[in-house]
Amino acid sequence: MRDRPSSFTPAELAQWQAGIDQANRNNIWCHCRDCEAEWVDSTETASCRICGSQRVEHISCWQFPDD
């Protein structure tokens, strides 16, 4: 895949990335694929709090609608 030129200036890109980082802070939905536990964490590397499994799905909460 070819890299496309960014429509952001370097400063705008850094600001956008900082916004995503802020949205992710303390807002990672975690789902254990082994025991089905669910929780919200501040990291995408968390292991399961119930069974200790590393098979955990991580999704940023800002991706869910607010219904």
C-alpha positions as CSV (number, residue, x, y, z in Angstrom):
1,M,0.0,0.0,0.0
2,R,1.3,3.4,-0.9
3,D,1.6,6.2,1.6
4,R,-0.7,9.1,0.7
5,P,0.3,12.6,1.6
6,S,-1.4,13.9,4.7
7,S,-3.9,16.6,4.5
8,F,-2.7,17.8,7.9
9,T,0.2,19.9,8.7
10,P,2.6,18.3,11.2
11,A,1.2,20.5,14.0
12,E,-2.4,19.6,13.1
13,L,-1.5,15.9,13.0
14,A,0.1,16.1,16.4
15,Q,-2.9,17.9,17.8
16,W,-5.3,15.3,16.3
17,Q,-3.2,12.4,17.7
18,A,-3.2,14.1,21.1
19,G,-7.0,14.3,21.0
20,I,-7.2,10.6,20.3
21,D,-4.8,9.8,23.1
22,Q,-6.9,11.9,25.5
23,A,-10.1,10.1,24.4
24,N,-8.5,6.8,25.0
25,R,-7.3,7.7,28.5
26,N,-9.3,5.6,31.0
27,N,-11.7,4.6,28.3
28,I,-10.7,1.3,26.8
29,W,-13.5,-1.3,26.8
30,C,-12.1,-4.8,27.5
31,H,-13.7,-8.1,26.8
32,C,-12.1,-11.4,27.8
33,R,-12.5,-14.0,25.1
34,D,-12.0,-16.9,27.6
35,C,-14.4,-16.1,30.5
36,E,-16.5,-13.3,28.9
37,A,-15.7,-10.7,31.6
38,E,-16.1,-7.0,30.5
39,W,-14.6,-3.9,32.1
40,V,-13.2,-0.4,31.2
41,D,-9.5,0.2,31.6
42,S,-6.9,2.8,30.7
43,T,-4.6,0.5,28.8
44,E,-4.9,-1.8,25.8
45,T,-2.5,-4.3,27.3
46,A,-4.6,-5.3,30.3
47,S,-5.0,-9.0,31.0
48,C,-8.3,-10.3,32.3
49,R,-9.0,-9.3,35.9
50,I,-11.1,-12.5,36.5
51,C,-9.1,-15.3,34.9
52,G,-5.8,-13.7,34.0
53,S,-6.1,-14.5,30.3
54,Q,-4.2,-12.5,27.7
55,R,-6.9,-13.1,25.2
56,V,-8.6,-9.8,25.7
57,E,-10.3,-7.7,23.1
58,H,-9.7,-3.9,23.5
59,I,-11.9,-1.3,21.9
60,S,-11.8,2.5,22.5
61,C,-15.0,3.6,24.2
62,W,-15.3,6.7,22.0
63,Q,-16.0,4.4,19.1
64,F,-19.4,3.4,20.7
65,P,-22.5,5.6,20.1
66,D,-23.9,7.5,23.1
67,D,-27.5,6.2,22.7
